[in-house]
């Protein structure tokens, strides 16, 4: 599997940031990020393989309506800790409460 730090850079990170607010179709993401649909599809496959995003078929057959939407698969935190006698990196699943605490810590 790809190193997590690599997954959290460039276009993949921009996709994660957008999906944090709502679900998107690949075409919408390509327009927002000004890149090709092929690039977005490749990045989404990598994120999906890592378990960070999930896709949902909408069943829509209407022209102009997306058939597949992507969203974040869960709430995660990528924690990096380095201090005397301890250094560690880890991706952890977090609860809604933990997410709120982390948001406050990051804003400080």
Secondary structure, DSSP 8 states (H G I E B T S, - for coil): ---HHHHTSHHHHHHHHHHTTS-B-HHHHHHHTTS-HHHHHHHHHHHHHTTSEEEEE----STTS-SEEEEESS-EEEEEEEETTEEEEEEEE--HHHHHHHHHHHH-
